[in-house]
Amino acid sequence: MTSTNQTALLALETFLTSHPGIKYTPPSDPSFNSLAKVFVRSRPHTPLAIVQPQTPSDVAALIKLAKNNSIPFTIRSGGHNLEGRAVANDALLIDLRALNSVSVSPDRKTATVGGGILQYELGAQLWEHGLATATGAIPDVGYAGWAMYGGYGAFSSHWGLGVDQIVGARVVDSQGELVDADEELLTGIRGAGGVFGVVVELVVRVYPLTGFLAGPIVFDSSDIESSFVAFNAAYNALCASESLPSQLTLQRLVFNMPNPTGRTLTFGVSFVWSGSVSQLEEGQHWIQKISNLGPAILNAVTPTSVPLWSASNGNLPKALYGSSHTHNLSSISDKLARVIGRNLALMPSDPGAMFSIHQLRGDSPSASPQSQGNVFVTRQPHYMLEVLGFATSEDLLPESKRWAERMANEIENAEPESVLPTVYLSLWDSASAKGADEALEKVYGEKAGLVRALKRRVDAGNLFRLAVPAVE
């Protein structure tokens, strides 16, 4: 251990004597390695120590400690963060998981949620009130990071992206003070998240939800290239012939389904219908319409609850090696579908390799020019592609990595005019950028200047320099 680390640990341990409520895990603790794990394991960094504040005031005190003693730090909630960057070598890991409260407003239009709450926890607590908000599908993803950086998910068509649900925030600023975000700071938080401070609470829009249908529709995948291309053509024809209802959100998925002899490459659609009880019959009608877009071999869409649906999505591996790639596409033509389908047929059999398509439809509340109030710039209708080059072990990683890189490159080169200039930060491989400035331009486009200016105003000393994205 370096003398710098020893000095930092001494300052931390002295501080903790007057803050006994903060849980502390030093490197010598037997649970340290397991507590330091995050979803993406390709950056096997070891933190200085792990602390788990129990209140927003605890977080503020820790930030003051870090600032006054020049201790680098990272923030973690769910741990599915961007490229595994919730952990950094020799940096104090501040774990927000205890900040998982939910308080619904008297008018039932908003809820105040803790900065460490997971998607499943939020969905379950809102469901008890007959409410929901835009969330993603994976239960152990941290909600705040998902929402602040964009937030595509199962309700994007109905209520919009996660970023557009945020109406307020409580933040620990660069002075270690708890502040309510003003409109300028909220503008930055809506898209650039924690680069301006530690968000300990968000106020988000919530909606009544009494009629909920969800589940997978799996299509014949014996020839996955043909299956994907045929579905894409049928879906494009459906969208051209009639308007899809806002209650319906679809996500195309390709994954390796376990079977007794190994794994089967599988193509399907995650179907979500969010509405009222009186609209369930219409939802059932749309289940059949989507099933008819291909030879369906399984239709598991059923009336359910948000907590049960979220829990059913929790069977993914809990730790993977690798990285993701992404493109935003204005459309998916037959030509692009063939390129995608050909690469899907080459997907490795490791369960870490996956592919997904989200859609921001033109009828979504988020698909409109919103020049004020946020820095999330990709607002036109588009498809957001997830090319997940992950593997369950390091020795299997090279194959998944090559597959994902090749697929992303072929999509970009096949039809450049369909590839939008901006990318989704939460899935983009930022190593492809030549520096922080280029990365900001790629993510925020014409709003990159707003991010830089706000960073200079609220964090001129770059205290939150280990937050993502890097702003120099």
C-alpha positions in Angstrom: 0.0 0.0 0.0 1.4 3.4 -1.0 2.0 6.1 1.6 -0.7 8.2 -0.1 -3.2 5.4 0.4 -2.2 5.0 4.0 -2.7 8.7 4.7 -6.1 8.6 3.0 -7.2 5.5 5.0 -6.1 7.2 8.2 -8.1 10.3 7.4 -11.1 8.1 6.5 -11.0 6.0 9.6 -10.6 9.1 11.8 -13.6 10.6 10.1 -15.7 7.5 10.7 -15.2 7.6 14.4 -17.6 10.6 14.4 -19.9 9.1 11.8 -20.6 5.6 13.2 -23.7 5.2 11.0 -21.7 5.0 7.8 -20.8 1.4 7.0 -17.1 0.8 6.3 -15.4 -2.1 4.5 -11.6 -1.8 4.4 -9.5 -4.0 2.1 -8.7 -6.3 4.9 -12.4 -7.3 5.4 -13.3 -10.8 4.0 -16.3 -9.3 2.2 -14.3 -6.6 0.5 -13.7 -8.3 -2.9 -17.4 -9.3 -3.3 -18.6 -5.8 -2.3 -16.3 -4.2 -4.8 -17.7 -6.2 -7.8 -19.6 -4.5 -10.5 -21.4 -5.9 -13.5 -18.6 -5.2 -16.1 -15.5 -7.0 -14.8 -13.1 -6.0 -17.6 -11.6 -3.3 -15.5 -10.4 -5.3 -12.4 -9.7 -2.3 -10.3 -9.4 -2.3 -6.5 -10.8 0.6 -4.6 -9.2 2.3 -1.6 -12.1 1.2 0.6 -15.8 0.9 0.5 -18.3 3.1 2.4 -22.0 2.8 2.5 -23.7 6.1 3.6 -27.1 5.7 5.1 -28.5 9.2 4.5 -27.9 12.1 2.1 -26.1 14.0 4.9 -23.7 11.1 5.2 -22.9 11.5 1.5 -22.3 15.2 2.0 -19.9 14.6 4.9 -18.0 12.0 2.8 -17.6 14.4 -0.1 -16.3 17.1 2.2 -13.8 14.6 3.6 -12.7 13.6 0.1 -12.4 17.2 -1.0 -10.4 18.3 2.0 -8.0 15.3 1.9 -7.7 15.0 -1.9 -9.1 11.5 -1.8 -10.4 10.4 -5.3 -13.8 8.6 -5.2 -16.4 6.9 -7.3 -20.1 6.5 -6.9 -22.0 3.2 -7.2 -25.7 2.3 -7.0 -26.7 -0.8 -9.0 -23.2 -1.4 -10.4 -24.4 -1.9 -14.0 -22.7 1.4 -14.7 -20.9 2.7 -17.8 -18.0 0.4 -18.6 -17.5 -0.7 -15.0 -16.4 2.7 -14.0 -18.1 2.7 -10.6 -14.8 1.3 -9.3 -11.4 2.8 -9.8 -7.9 1.8 -8.5 -7.1 3.4 -5.1 -10.3 5.5 -5.2 -12.9 5.5 -2.3 -16.0 3.6 -3.4 -19.1 5.4 -2.1 -22.0 2.9 -2.4 -25.4 4.6 -2.4 -27.5 1.4 -2.2 -28.9 2.3 1.2 -30.5 5.4 -0.3 -33.5 3.5 -1.7 -36.5 5.3 -0.4 -39.7 6.2 -2.3 -42.1 8.9 -1.3 -45.2 9.5 -3.5 -46.5 13.1 -3.6 -50.1 13.8 -2.3 -51.3 14.5 -5.8 -49.8 11.2 -7.0 -48.1 12.8 -10.0 -44.5 12.6 -8.8 -42.4 10.5 -6.4 -39.1 11.4 -4.7 -36.7 8.4 -4.9 -33.3 7.7 -3.4 -30.2 7.9 -5.6 -29.3 4.3 -4.8 -32.6 2.6 -5.6 -32.7 -0.2 -8.1 -35.2 -0.6 -10.9 -37.0 -3.5 -9.2 -37.3 -1.7 -5.9 -38.8 1.4 -7.5 -41.2 -0.6 -9.6 -42.4 -2.7 -6.7 -43.0 0.3 -4.3 -44.8 2.3 -7.0 -47.0 -0.7 -7.9 -48.3 -0.8 -4.3 -49.7 2.7 -5.0 -51.2 1.7 -8.3 -48.5 3.7 -10.0 -45.5 3.3 -12.3 -42.9 5.3 -14.1 -40.6 4.7 -17.0 -38.0 2.1 -16.0 -35.8 -0.4 -17.7 -36.3 -4.2 -17.7 -33.3 -5.4 -15.7 -34.2 -5.5 -12.0 -30.8 -4.8 -10.4 -29.8 -1.8 -12.6 -29.5 1.4 -10.6 -32.5 3.6 -11.5 -30.8 7.0 -11.1 -28.0 6.4 -13.5 -30.3 4.7 -16.0 -32.7 7.7 -16.0 -30.1 10.5 -15.9 -28.1 9.3 -18.9 -31.2 8.6 -21.1 -33.2 5.6 -20.1 -34.6 3.6 -22.9 -37.0 0.9 -21.6 -40.3 -0.8 -21.5 -42.4 2.3 -21.3 -40.6 4.5 -23.8 -43.5 4.7 -26.3 -46.1 5.5 -23.6 -44.4 7.8 -21.1 -41.0 8.6 -22.8 -37.4 8.1 -21.8 -36.2 8.0 -18.2 -34.4 11.3 -18.6 -37.7 13.1 -19.3 -39.3 11.9 -16.1 -36.9 14.0 -13.9 -38.5 17.1 -12.5 -36.3 17.7 -9.5 -33.0 16.5 -7.9 -31.1 16.9 -4.6 -27.4 16.9 -5.1 -24.2 17.0 -3.1 -22.2 19.7 -4.8 -18.5 20.3 -5.2 -18.4 22.0 -1.8 -19.9 19.0 -0.1 -23.2 20.8 0.4 -26.7 19.4 -0.1 -28.5 21.6 -2.6 -31.8 21.4 -4.6 -30.9 21.6 -8.2 -31.9 24.8 -10.0 -33.1 24.7 -13.6 -29.6 25.1 -15.0 -28.3 22.2 -13.0 -31.3 20.1 -13.8 -30.7 20.7 -17.5 -27.3 19.1 -17.1 -28.5 16.2 -14.9 -31.0 15.3 -17.6 -28.5 13.6 -19.8 -25.1 14.0 -18.1 -26.0 12.7 -14.7 -23.3 12.7 -12.0 -20.6 14.8 -13.6 -21.9 17.8 -11.7 -22.3 16.2 -8.2 -23.7 13.2 -6.4 -27.4 12.9 -7.0 -28.9 11.6 -3.7 -32.6 12.1 -4.7 -34.6 12.4 -7.8 -38.2 13.7 -8.2 -39.8 11.9 -11.1 -43.1 11.7 -12.8 -45.4 8.8 -12.0 -48.5 7.5 -13.8 -51.5 5.3 -12.9 -51.1 1.8 -14.1 -53.9 -0.8 -13.6 -53.7 -2.8 -16.8 -50.3 -4.4 -17.6 -49.4 -7.1 -20.1 -45.8 -8.2 -20.5 -43.7 -11.1 -21.7 -41.7 -12.5 -24.5 -42.9 -13.6 -28.0 -40.3 -16.0 -29.4 -40.1 -16.7 -33.1 -38.7 -19.7 -35.0 -34.9 -19.1 -34.9 -33.7 -22.2 -36.8 -32.5 -19.7 -39.5 -32.0 -16.6 -37.4 -30.9 -14.4 -40.3 -34.0 -15.2 -42.3 -36.2 -14.9 -39.2 -34.8 -11.4 -38.3 -35.0 -10.1 -41.9 -38.6 -11.3 -42.3 -39.8 -9.9 -39.0 -38.2 -6.6 -39.8 -39.9 -6.3 -43.1 -43.3 -7.3 -41.6 -42.8 -4.8 -38.8 -42.0 -2.0 -41.2 -45.1 -2.8 -43.2 -47.2 -2.8 -40.1 -45.9 0.6 -39.0 -46.5 2.0 -42.5 -50.1 0.7 -42.6 -51.3 1.7 -39.1 -50.3 3.6 -36.0 -49.1 1.5 -33.1 -50.9 2.5 -29.8 -48.8 4.5 -27.3 -49.4 1.8 -24.6 -47.3 -0.7 -26.7 -43.5 -0.8 -26.4 -41.5 -3.5 -28.2 -37.9 -4.5 -27.8 -36.3 -7.0 -30.2 -33.9 -9.4 -28.6 -31.4 -12.0 -29.7 -29.9 -14.2 -27.0 -28.6 -17.7 -26.2 -31.4 -19.7 -24.6 -30.2 -22.6 -22.4 -31.3 -26.1 -23.4 -30.3 -29.6 -22.2 -27.5 -30.0 -24.8 -26.1 -26.5 -24.7 -27.5 -23.2 -26.0 -29.9 -22.2 -28.8 -29.6 -18.8 -30.5 -33.1 -17.3 -30.1 -34.9 -14.3 -31.6 -37.8 -12.8 -29.9 -39.7 -9.6 -28.9 -40.2 -8.3 -25.4 -43.9 -7.1 -25.4 -45.1 -4.5 -22.9 -48.6 -3.0 -22.7 -49.1 -0.3 -20.1 -52.6 1.1 -19.6 -55.8 0.7 -17.7 -57.9 -2.4 -17.1 -60.4 -1.2 -19.7 -57.6 -1.3 -22.4 -56.5 -4.9 -21.8 -58.7 -6.2 -24.5 -57.0 -3.9 -27.0 -53.7 -5.1 -25.7 -54.6 -8.7 -26.3 -55.4 -7.8 -29.9 -52.0 -6.3 -30.3 -50.3 -9.4 -28.8 -51.8 -11.4 -31.7 -50.8 -8.8 -34.3 -47.2 -8.9 -33.2 -47.2 -12.7 -33.0 -48.4 -12.8 -36.6 -45.3 -10.9 -37.8 -43.4 -14.2 -37.9 -43.7 -17.9 -37.1 -44.2 -17.6 -33.3 -43.2 -20.7 -31.3 -43.8 -19.2 -27.9 -46.1 -16.5 -26.7 -45.7 -15.9 -23.0 -47.3 -12.4 -22.8 -49.7 -12.4 -19.9 -51.5 -10.1 -17.5 -48.9 -9.5 -14.7 -47.5 -6.9 -12.3 -44.5 -4.7 -12.7 -42.7 -6.4 -9.8 -43.3 -9.9 -11.2 -42.3 -8.9 -14.7 -39.2 -7.2 -13.5 -38.2 -10.2 -11.4 -38.7 -12.5 -14.4 -36.0 -10.5 -16.2 -33.4 -11.2 -13.5 -31.9 -14.3 -14.9 -29.0 -12.7 -16.8 -25.4 -13.4 -15.6 -24.5 -11.1 -12.7 -20.9 -10.3 -13.9 -19.5 -10.3 -17.4 -16.3 -9.4 -19.2 -16.3 -7.2 -22.3 -17.9 -4.1 -23.6 -20.9 -2.9 -25.6 -21.3 -1.1 -28.9 -24.2 0.9 -30.1 -25.7 2.9 -33.1 -28.7 5.1 -33.4 -30.4 4.3 -36.7 -33.1 6.5 -38.4 -34.5 3.3 -40.0 -33.8 -0.4 -40.5 -34.0 -1.1 -44.2 -34.0 -4.6 -45.8 -30.4 -4.0 -46.6 -29.5 -3.2 -43.0 -31.6 -6.0 -41.7 -29.7 -8.5 -43.8 -26.4 -7.2 -42.4 -27.7 -7.4 -38.9 -29.2 -10.9 -39.5 -25.9 -12.2 -41.1 -24.0 -11.1 -38.0 -26.6 -12.5 -35.6 -26.0 -15.9 -37.2 -22.4 -15.6 -36.1 -23.2 -14.6 -32.5 -21.0 -16.6 -30.0 -22.8 -19.2 -27.9 -21.7 -17.6 -24.6 -24.7 -16.2 -22.7 -22.9 -12.9 -22.3 -23.2 -12.1 -26.0 -26.6 -10.5 -26.8 -28.3 -8.1 -29.2 -31.2 -5.8 -28.7 -33.1 -3.0 -30.5 -35.0 -0.3 -28.7 -37.2 2.1 -30.6 -38.1 5.7 -29.9 -41.2 6.0 -31.9 -42.6 9.3 -33.3 -45.6 9.2 -30.9 -43.4 9.0 -27.8 -43.4 12.0 -25.6 -39.6 12.0 -25.9 -39.5 12.1 -29.7 -39.9 15.8 -30.0 -37.4 18.7 -30.4 -36.8 19.6 -26.7 -34.2 22.4 -27.1 -34.5 23.5 -23.4 -34.3 21.7 -20.1 -32.0 18.8 -21.0 -28.8 17.8 -22.8 -30.0 14.5 -24.2 -29.9 15.4 -27.8 -31.1 12.3 -29.8 -34.8 13.2 -30.1 -35.8 12.2 -33.6 -37.6 8.9 -34.1 -34.9 6.2 -34.2 -33.8 2.7 -33.3 -31.1 2.3 -30.6 -29.0 -0.8 -31.1 -27.3 -2.7 -28.3 -24.5 -4.9 -29.5 -23.3 -6.6 -26.3 -19.8 -8.2 -26.8 -19.7 -9.8 -23.3 -18.5 -13.2 -22.1 -18.8 -15.1 -18.8 -15.1 -15.7 -18.6 -12.0 -13.9 -19.8 -10.9 -16.8 -22.0 -14.1 -16.5 -24.0 -13.9 -12.8 -24.3 -11.9 -12.5 -27.5 -14.6 -14.2 -29.6 -17.4 -12.0 -28.2 -15.3 -8.9 -28.6 -14.4 -9.6 -32.2 -18.1 -10.4 -33.0 -19.4 -7.2 -31.5 -16.8 -5.0 -33.1 -17.3 -6.6 -36.5 -21.1 -6.3 -36.3 -21.0 -2.6 -35.2 -18.6 -1.7 -38.0 -20.6 -3.5 -40.7 -23.8 -1.8 -39.7 -22.1 1.6 -39.8 -20.5 0.9 -43.2 -23.5 -0.8 -44.9 -25.8 2.3 -44.9 -24.0 5.4 -43.4 -26.9 7.7 -44.2 -29.1 5.8 -41.7 -26.6 6.1 -38.8 -27.3 9.1 -36.7 -24.3 11.2 -35.6 -24.9 10.9 -31.9 -24.7 7.7 -29.7 -26.2 6.5 -26.5 -23.6 7.0 -23.8 -24.7 4.1 -21.6 -23.8 1.6 -24.3 -21.1 3.4 -26.3 -17.5 2.1 -26.2 -15.9 5.5 -25.3 -12.4 4.1 -26.0 -13.2 4.7 -29.6 -13.0 8.5 -29.0 -9.8 10.4 -29.3 -10.3 12.4 -26.2 -12.9 13.9 -23.8 -13.9 16.6 -26.2 -14.6 14.2 -29.1 -16.5 12.0 -26.7 -18.7 14.9 -25.6 -19.4 15.8 -29.2 -20.4 12.3 -30.0 -22.8 12.0 -27.1 -24.2 15.5 -26.8 -23.8 16.9 -30.3 -24.7 20.6 -30.3 -25.4 20.5 -26.6 -21.8 19.5 -25.7 -21.0 23.2 -25.1 -23.8 23.4 -22.5 -22.3 20.4 -20.6 -18.8 22.0 -20.6 -20.1 25.4 -19.5 -22.2 24.0 -16.6 -19.3 21.8 -15.5 -17.1 24.9 -15.3 -19.8 26.7 -13.2 -20.6 24.0 -10.7 -17.4 22.0 -10.5 -14.5 24.1 -11.7 -12.0 22.1 -9.7 -13.3 18.8 -11.3 -13.9 17.2 -8.0 -16.2 14.7 -9.8 -13.5 13.8 -12.4 -14.1 10.1 -12.1 -17.7 10.4 -13.1 -18.8 9.5 -16.6 -18.5 11.1 -19.1 -15.1 12.8 -18.6 -15.4 16.6 -18.9 -12.0 18.3 -19.0 
